[in-house]
Amino acid sequence: MEDGVRRELREEVGILVEIVRPLTPVEHVYAHAHVRLLPLLCRMAENSPKPRNLEVAEHHWCPLDRLNEYQFPEANEQLIAEVGRTLQ
């Protein structure tokens, strides 16, 4: 799994990461799907995202204390809270 995370971040976002440690797995049931998130806390090793590599309209880095300004799927709430506790 860790190799897949490193590869996808390199290919899709243009960054190299070091895996710091796993975070708590999250299972969430939506009306249309059951999702399981297996998050890993990562540290950027080098590089920064290259917009030409991204297939999104817009991207930017966001300080942790401003994440609440963005809308995330319900399944991410527990994960975002854990990341906040871990990085403070």
C-alpha positions in Angstrom: 0.0 0.0 0.0 2.8 2.4 0.9 4.5 2.0 -2.5 1.1 2.7 -4.2 0.7 5.9 -2.2 4.2 7.1 -3.1 3.7 6.3 -6.8 0.2 7.9 -7.0 1.4 11.1 -5.3 4.5 11.2 -7.6 2.4 10.6 -10.8 -0.7 12.6 -10.0 0.6 15.5 -7.9 4.2 15.6 -8.7 5.6 15.3 -5.2 7.8 12.7 -3.4 6.8 11.7 0.1 8.1 9.8 3.1 5.5 7.7 4.9 5.5 8.8 8.6 2.9 6.4 9.9 -0.6 5.0 9.4 -3.5 6.9 10.8 -6.7 5.3 12.1 -8.7 3.6 9.4 -12.2 5.1 8.7 -15.3 3.2 7.6 -18.3 5.2 6.5 -21.6 4.2 5.1 -23.3 6.6 2.7 -26.8 5.9 1.2 -25.1 4.9 -2.1 -21.8 3.4 -0.9 -19.7 2.0 1.9 -16.2 3.4 1.9 -13.0 2.4 3.8 -10.2 4.9 4.1 -6.7 3.7 5.0 -4.9 7.0 5.6 -1.2 7.4 5.9 0.5 10.5 7.4 3.1 11.6 4.9 5.9 14.2 4.8 6.8 15.8 1.5 10.4 14.8 0.7 11.1 17.1 -2.1 9.5 18.9 -5.0 6.2 20.7 -5.0 3.0 20.1 -7.0 3.4 21.0 -10.6 0.1 22.3 -12.0 0.8 20.8 -15.4 0.7 17.3 -13.8 -2.7 17.9 -12.1 -6.0 17.2 -13.7 -7.9 19.7 -11.6 -9.2 23.2 -12.2 -7.4 24.7 -9.2 -5.1 23.6 -6.3 -3.3 25.2 -3.4 -1.8 24.4 0.0 -4.0 25.1 2.9 -2.9 25.8 6.5 -4.3 23.2 8.9 -6.3 25.8 10.8 -8.2 26.8 7.7 -9.4 23.3 6.6 -12.8 24.0 8.1 -13.3 26.6 5.3 -13.6 23.8 2.8 -16.2 21.2 2.2 -15.2 17.6 2.5 -17.2 14.3 2.3 -18.6 13.1 5.6 -16.2 10.2 5.6 -13.3 12.6 5.9 -14.4 14.3 9.2 -12.8 11.8 11.5 -9.6 11.8 9.5 -9.3 15.6 9.4 -9.8 15.7 13.1 -7.1 13.2 13.7 -4.7 15.0 11.4 -5.4 18.2 13.3 -4.6 16.5 16.6 -1.5 14.8 15.2 0.1 18.0 13.7 -0.6 20.4 16.5 
